[in-house]
Amino acid sequence: MKALHIRKDRSLALQNDPAPQPPGPEEVLVRMAYASICGYEIMILRGKAAIPPNGILGHEGSGVVVAVGSAVTELRPGDPVAILPYLSCGVCDACRSNRSEYCMNSAQTVSLMQEYVLVDRRQLFRLPEGLALKEASLIEPLMMAMHAVRKANLRYGSNVLLLGCGAMGQIILKLVREHPVGKIVAVDPNAEKRATALRFGADVAMNPYAGNLVSEALMLTGGFGYDAVLEISGSRESARRAFQLVARGGSVVYFGLYGMDFNLEVNLMSLYWKDATLSAVAVPSGCFPDALRMARHLRLAEVITGLYPFDQAVEAYQEKARGGHAKVMLEFSREERI
């Protein structure tokens, strides 16, 4: 079977790997249907994050069950499934307190950029009626976005600022629009992404490099600032700017990826005066079922701007790294090869 490997020099190559072994009692063999590229993987390619131990990328995906282990009764061959790539230990204090997102031993246990994967039964979710495999490939990022929006503590009439309109910004925007908020302002340097934000329901879309973003964005709120600021771009400049734009009593949620060496300085006297809440987003694995239920209402396929066959995986990653796309997705062959 084909698998996408990242070498020690951070280059990518499609290789022919041995076919997986038959599933063990608690395992399921899945033929991949779609896998999408995460911004974190671009960080890996650029040397800003560690290479996966098995040298294979991919944690957003969906597929079809091929075979099940002897103890698996909830799934059968042919079932379409979404894949939760992480597995918590189930025995630490966090897990036993129903807070598995804070598991001390959680790990990504499966890499999805390969034609077939063996998956623990606990990490597979049969798709609900009406949810296509393409959209199901985005359940993991939707889960993350839902967690970010929950942390934003939206209330009736909240003014919301989204810094970054890539795929995650667009998914978060779709979720924010489900709330009875006030004004939604989206910020991105890419004109096409700003246009998409307006189409998805933003009231205003701004270019951070045209004029003075802080003063102009504050003017849209009468100078009060935003009740919720979600920093999604991964720009260090934008991360610093987010706190300047939050209102008194508001929330700043840091969602973007800033590299392992970035430290954010915050003036504590300003934080005291604003009485704002600053937070970031862990991997909320317990939100996966909620994301599955929510996905059908959001038209998630709208955020996909590039679709490549898996045979062109290297080119797909190169295109994503250029920064113009929102979400780039890979489509696996539907032919049986195992």
N, C-alpha and C positions, 0 to 999 in steps of 0.2 A: 504494500500500500504506500501511497505518497504521504509525506509529512514535511512540513516547513521547519527547517532547522536554522538556528542562529549560531554562527561559529564564534570562536573566541575573539576574532577580529571584528565582530558585530556585523558581519555580512550575512546575507540570507541565502539559503539554497533549498530547493525542493529535492528530497532524497527518497529513494525507495527503501522503506523499512519493512521488517518482518511483520506479517499479519498478527494481530493480537491472539492470545491464547483463548480457548473457550471460556466463557464466564464461570467464575466460582459460584458457590451457593448464593451469596449475597450480591452478586455483580450482574451487570447488564451490558451487553455489547450493542453499541449504537453506531449506525452509519451516519456520519455528519451530513447535514443538508446545507446549513449556512453558518458562517462564523464572521463576526465583524471585528474591525481593528480598533483597539483602544488607544487613547493618547499615551497611556503608560508604556505601551509597547514601543512607541516612538522614542520615549525617554530611554528605554533599554538600548535601542539601536544607536542612540547618540551617546551612550556611555554614562547616562545619568542615573541608571538603576541597574540592579543585578540581573544577569542572565539566568533564566530558569534552570534548575538543576538538571533537567532532562534535555535542555537545549531546544525545546519546542515552545512556540508562543501560542497565545489564544486562550481567552477565558469568557468570551461572549459567543454563545452558539446554541443551535438547535439541531435535532436529527430525528432519525427513525430507528426504533428498536429492531435489532436483527435476531438476538437470542437472549434468553434470560437464564439466570442460575436456578438451581433446584428449589431454593427457598423463596423465590420471587413469585408472588401471586397477583400483585396489583398491576403488572404490566405484561404485555404479550407482544410477540413479533408483529411489526406493522404499526405499532402505536407511535404517533408523533410526540416528541418530548422536548421540553426546554431543560437546559443543563445548568445547575448551580455548581460552579467549579470549586467551591470551597467546602471544607468539611470541618466542623467543630468536633471537639473531643467527646463532649457529652458528659464528662465527669468532673470538670473543674468547677469551682464555685459559681462562675458566671453562667456556665451552661446549666447547672442545676438550679439556678435562679431564673431560668427562662430569659437569659440575656446573652444568647450565643454569639452576638456580634462582638462581645468583649471576651470571647474565649481566649485563654492564655496559650492554647496549643493549636489554634486554627491555622489551616494551610490550604493553598491551592493544590488539589490532589490530582487534577486532570488538566491536560493541555489540549486545546481543541483544534489547532491547525494541523489536523491529520484526518485521513479519510475515515478511520474507524477508531473508536475509543472504548475502553473498558471503564465503566463507571459504577461506583457504589450505588445501590438502589436508593439510598437516602438523598442522593443528589439529582434525581430525575423526577420531573413533574409532567404528567400527561397533559397535553394541551386541551384547554376547554373548547367547546364547540364555537366555531367562528373565528378562532385565532390561527392565522397561517404560520407556517414554519419560518417565513422570512421575518415577520414581526416578532416571533418567539425568540429569535436570535438576539433581540434587544431587551429581554427581560432583565438580565443582569444590570445593564446601565439604567434601566427604568427603576429597578430596586434602589440603586444608589441615588437617583434623582428624587425619588419619593422620600428617602431619608433626609435629604438636604432640605426639601420643602417643609417637612415636619419640623425641622430644627429652626426654620425661619419664623415660626410662631405667627403665621398670618392671621389677621383678624379682619372683621368687617371694615372695609374702607382703607385697608393698609395700602400705602404707596410702596411699590416694589421696584428695586433697581437690579437688573441682571447685567453683570459685567462679563461679556462673552456670549456669543451666539453661534457657537459650533454645535455639534450634535447634542452634547449634554445641555448646553444652554437652551437649545430648542425643545428638548424633552422637558426640562424644568419649566420653560415658558408654557408648554401645553398643560402641565400640572397646575401652575399658578392660575391659569385661566379657569380652572375648575373651582376656584375659590371666589367669594364675593369681595374681591379687593378693589382698591381705588385705581390709581394710575400705575401703569406698568411701563417702565422705561428700559430699553435694551441698548447695550453699547457694544460695538464691534467695529474694527477698522475695515472689515471686508464689506463692500457695498452689497454684494449678493446675499450675504448672511443677514445684513440689516433689513433688506427687502423681505427675506423669509421671516424674520422676526415680526415685521408688521403684518405679514399674511397670517401668521399664527396667533395674532392677537395683541401684540405690543401696541401701546398708544403712541409711543415716540421711539425712534431708533436714532442713536447718535454715533458719530465718528469720534473716538477719543483723541484723535490728532487734528481735529478741525476746531480751533478755538480753545477756550479754557473749559475743559470738561467739568471740573468741580463746580465752578461758579454757575455755568449754564445749567447743569443738572440740578443744582440747588434751587435755582430760580424757578424751575418747574414745580417745586413744592412750596413756593413762597419763602424759601430760605430755611425751612424747618428740617429738611433732610428726609431720608427714606426710612420707613418703619422696618423694612427688610431689605438688606443688600446681600445678594448672592454673588460671590466672586468665582467665576467658572472658567475664566480665560487661561489661567496659569501664568499670566504676566505678573512679574514681581512688582512692576510699577503700579499695576492695577490693584494688587494685593495691598500695597501701602495706601492707595487712594480710597479703598473701600471704607476705611474707618472715618475718613473725612466726610463721607456722604451719608452716614447713618444718622438718623434722628435720635433725640433723647428718648431713652427707653426702648430703642430699636434693637434689631438683631443683625449681626454680620455672620454669614456662613461662608467659610472658605472651602471650596470644592475643587478648585483647580490644582494642577500639579506644578510645583515650583522648583523641583530639584531637592536633593538631599542636603544641600549646603546653604539653604536660604533661611535666615532668621528674620522674623518680622519685629520691628521695634514699634512699640505703642507707648504714647505719652500717657502715663497712668493718671495724671491729674485730669486730662481730657476724658479718659475713660470713667473716672469718678463722676465728673460733671454730667456726662451723657448718660451714665447708668446703663450702658449698652451691654449686650451679650455677644461675646465672640465665641464661635464654635467651628469645628471642622467635622468631617464625615468619615466614620469608620465603615467597614464592610458590614452592612446590616442583613446578614444572611436570613434572619427570621422574617424579613419583608418579602421574600421571594413569592410565596403564595399570594400575598396582597397584590404584588405587581402583575402576576398572571391574571388576576381578576380584573385589574384596572386596564390592562393593555388593549382590550378590544375597543375601548371607548376613545382611544387617543390617536388613531391612525399613525402609528409609529413609523410605518414605511415612508412617510413623507420626509423624514430626516435623512434617508439614504440618498446620497448624491453620487455614489460610485458603486457599481456592481461588476465584479470581475469573476471569471471562472477560476477555480482553485489552481489550475495549471498556470495562471498568471499571478500567483500570489506575490512573487517578488516585485513585480511591477506595481501591484496594488499598494504595497507598503511604501514604495518610492513615491507614488502619487499622493498618498495620505501625508507623508512627511513634508511635502511641499506646502501644505497648509491651506489650500484653497477649498478642500472638501469639508463637509460636515461629517457624515458617517460613510465610511467605505466598507463594503461587505463582500465576502467571498462566497461563491456558490459552488458547491461540490457536485460532481457528476452523479446522476441518478442511476447509473449503471452499476450492477453488482460486480465488484472486482475481487472479492475475498474468496 
